[in-house]
Amino acid sequence: MTISTDKLIQLRKDRGWSQEKLAAISGISVRTIQRA
């Protein structure tokens, strides 16, 4: 499954999640999220 970077950022911000929280919830590393 793929999702656009802009969409991912918008969804994360809409929920008030940090990159760290998104990483914990999704099971991927913070570094991967930072590179998206």
N, C-alpha and C positions, 0 to 999 in steps of 0.2 A: 504494500500500500504506500502511496506517495501523497504528500500534501505540500502545497506551496509554502515557502518560507514566510511570505507575507501573511498568509492565512494562519499559520501556526503562531506567529507573533501576536496577531490580533486576538486569537482565541485565548492565548495565555494571559494577555493583558486584561481582556474582558473578565477573566476569572480572578484576577489579582494574584496570579501565581508567579513566583520567582522562577528563574531557570532551574534552580536547585530543586524546587518542589516539583516542577514538571519532570525533571530527571527521575526523581524518586517514584513518582506515580507511574511513569511510562516504562521504567526499568532500563533506561539508556543513560549513558554518562552525560554529565554536564558539558563536557568538552564537545561531544557530538552535537548537543543542542546549540552550543556557542558557534559551531561551524556551519550550522544550517542556514 
